Amino acid sequence: MSTDHQLVTRALRGDSGAFAELFDRYATNVLRYAFALAHDADDAQDLLQETFITAWRKLSDIRFGNSSARPWLRGTCRNHAQNLRRSKSIWASVPIDEA
């Protein structure tokens, strides 16, 4: 079984299977965390997707050494949840013109 660091290294070399393995390893955990933050299944799915899109885009920036990727992924998920909350509160305060 590969470590998270090995999977990220392989993914950076173009091995999409390595990223898929990282996703499979943490998707359930991140989804549960996302649901705990969002309290909505659809929003939790969106947060899961955004978290792993960010991970894919920032693979070269991920610095967790030989430890688990889970804290980095959960932190990324939390940041996306905060952005989602902000955007929902902004949209909730925009009046709709009935005309």
C-alpha positions, 0 to 999 in steps of 0.5 A: 500500500502506497503512502499519501506522499507516494501517491501525490508524487506519482500523481505529479508524474502523471499517474491519474490512478494514483490520484484516484487511489488518494480520492478513494482513500479519503472521499468518505471521510471528507464527505462526512466532514463536509456534511458536518459543516454544511448540514446539507447533502447536496452542499456536502457533495459540492464541497467534496468535489471542490476539495478534490478539484483543489487538491488536483490543481495544487498537487505541487503545493501540498506539503505534508511529508510522510504524514496523512493527506487527511488534515490538508484535505479537511482544511481545504474542505473547511475553507470551501465551506466557509466560502459557500456560507459567505456566498449563501449569505450574500445571495440571501441578502440580495433583494429580488425585483418582482417587476 
